[in-house]
């Protein structure tokens, strides 16, 4: 819940144009991804906890992301919560479930494809990130697009700092690796 709230605050502080508000808030509503586990490893965090948080957020994203998006973006852009939930189910959960089933019931197949999967994952992630950037290159490199850079950097820094210090609160008293992991997820 912290990241969407931080995102909303930053969007208001920077008076973000409505053309960018929806995409920015969608980014703020989407939870940690595969890179958070790698970042937790590099930052000497709790990698097992990062994987657990990412798994939980992935499973809950079918409901949480459309609801948050509808609440926070719905006043600016129409949001079809049901269609978004279906899309997340198809794009996120079906592949995860398929992977779990293959790993459980088709171990020989998994053993054959496992060595190439990190490369395949890297290519797919690069395409998922690079395609929208390439399509919107001229808008992103415009003066209006460059105005997005400061809010995005501010959002990430604020999320890391707030996530870290909230987990340090006396009521939570988390250990250092857990605090680092929470800040990255």
C-alpha positions in Angstrom: 0.0 0.0 0.0 3.0 2.3 0.5 4.1 2.5 -3.1 0.7 3.6 -4.5 0.4 6.2 -1.7 3.9 7.5 -2.4 3.2 7.6 -6.1 0.0 9.6 -5.6 1.8 12.1 -3.4 4.6 12.5 -5.9 2.2 12.8 -8.9 0.5 15.7 -7.0 3.7 17.4 -5.9 5.0 17.4 -9.5 1.6 18.3 -10.9 1.9 15.4 -13.4 0.0 15.9 -16.7 -2.9 13.5 -17.0 -1.3 12.0 -20.1 1.4 10.5 -17.9 -0.5 10.1 -14.6 -2.2 6.8 -15.5 1.0 5.1 -16.6 3.0 6.5 -13.6 0.3 5.3 -11.2 0.0 1.9 -12.8 3.8 1.5 -12.3 3.3 2.5 -8.6 0.5 0.0 -8.2 2.4 -3.0 -9.6 4.4 -4.9 -7.0 7.9 -6.2 -7.0 9.2 -8.4 -9.8 12.0 -10.7 -10.6 14.6 -8.0 -10.3 13.8 -7.5 -6.7 15.2 -10.9 -5.8 18.4 -10.1 -7.7 18.6 -6.7 -6.0 18.1 -8.3 -2.6 20.9 -10.7 -3.3 23.2 -7.9 -4.3 22.1 -5.7 -1.4 22.7 -8.5 1.1 19.0 -8.8 1.8 16.8 -11.8 2.5 16.5 -13.4 -0.9 14.1 -16.2 0.3 11.8 -13.5 1.7 12.1 -11.5 -1.6 11.0 -14.6 -3.5 8.1 -15.1 -1.1 7.0 -11.5 -1.3 7.2 -11.5 -5.1 5.2 -14.8 -5.3 2.6 -13.4 -3.0 2.3 -10.2 -4.9 2.1 -12.0 -8.2 -0.7 -14.2 -7.0 -2.6 -11.3 -5.4 -2.0 -9.0 -8.4 -5.1 -10.5 -10.2 -7.3 -8.7 -7.6 -5.0 -6.0 -6.0 -3.7 -4.3 -9.2 -7.1 -3.8 -10.9 -8.7 -2.6 -7.7 -5.8 -0.1 -6.9 -5.8 1.0 -10.5 -9.5 1.6 -10.6 -9.4 3.6 -7.3 -6.4 5.7 -8.1 -6.5 6.1 -11.9 -10.3 5.6 -12.6 -11.0 9.3 -12.1 -8.5 10.2 -14.9 -8.8 7.3 -17.3 -11.6 4.7 -17.6 -10.4 1.4 -16.1 -12.1 -1.9 -16.9 -11.2 -3.7 -13.7 -12.6 -7.1 -15.0 -10.7 -6.9 -18.3 -7.5 -6.0 -16.4 -7.9 -8.9 -14.0 -8.4 -11.3 -16.9 -5.4 -9.9 -18.6 -3.2 -10.3 -15.5 -4.5 -13.8 -15.0 -3.6 -14.7 -18.6 -0.2 -13.0 -18.8 1.0 -13.5 -15.2 -0.7 -16.4 -13.4 -1.2 -18.9 -16.2 2.6 -19.0 -17.0 3.4 -19.3 -13.3 1.0 -22.1 -12.9 2.2 -23.8 -16.0 5.8 -23.5 -14.8 4.8 -25.0 -11.4 3.0 -27.9 -13.1 5.9 -28.6 -15.4 8.3 -28.5 -12.6 6.2 -30.9 -10.6 5.0 -33.4 -13.2 7.5 -33.0 -16.1 10.9 -32.9 -14.4 12.7 -34.4 -17.4 11.4 -31.6 -19.7 12.4 -29.0 -17.1 15.9 -30.4 -16.9 16.3 -30.1 -20.6 15.1 -26.5 -20.9 16.3 -25.1 -17.6 19.9 -24.2 -18.8 18.5 -21.8 -21.5 15.6 -20.3 -19.4 17.7 -17.5 -17.8 18.6 -16.3 -21.3 15.0 -16.6 -22.5 13.8 -14.7 -19.4 16.3 -12.0 -20.0 15.2 -11.6 -23.6 11.5 -11.6 -22.7 12.0 -9.0 -19.9 14.1 -6.8 -22.3 11.3 -7.0 -24.9 8.6 -6.2 -22.3 10.5 -3.2 -21.1 12.1 -2.1 -24.4 9.0 -2.4 -26.7 6.9 0.3 -25.0 10.0 2.5 -24.6 10.8 2.2 -28.3 7.2 2.8 -29.4 7.0 5.9 -27.3 10.6 7.1 -27.8 9.7 10.5 -29.4 7.3 11.3 -26.6 9.7 10.2 -23.9 12.5 12.3 -25.3 10.3 15.3 -25.7 10.5 18.1 -23.1 7.3 16.8 -21.5 8.6 13.2 -21.4 11.8 14.4 -19.8 9.7 16.0 -17.1 8.8 12.4 -16.1 12.3 11.6 -15.2 12.4 13.5 -11.9 9.1 12.1 -10.5 10.1 8.5 -11.5 13.5 8.8 -9.8 11.9 10.5 -6.8 9.3 7.7 -6.6 12.0 5.0 -6.5 14.2 6.7 -4.0 11.2 7.5 -1.8 9.9 3.9 -2.0 13.3 2.5 -1.1 13.8 4.8 1.9 10.2 4.6 3.2 10.1 0.8 2.8 13.4 0.5 4.7 12.5 2.8 7.5 8.9 1.6 8.0 10.2 -1.9 8.5 12.7 -0.5 11.1 9.8 1.0 13.2 9.8 -0.2 16.8 6.5 -1.9 16.3 8.0 -4.1 13.5 11.6 -4.4 14.6 12.8 -6.2 11.5 16.4 -7.4 11.1 18.7 -5.5 8.6 18.4 -8.1 5.7 14.6 -8.0 6.0 14.5 -4.2 6.0 16.7 -4.1 2.8 14.4 -6.7 1.2 11.2 -4.8 2.0 12.7 -1.6 0.6 13.4 -3.4 -2.7 10.1 -5.2 -3.1 
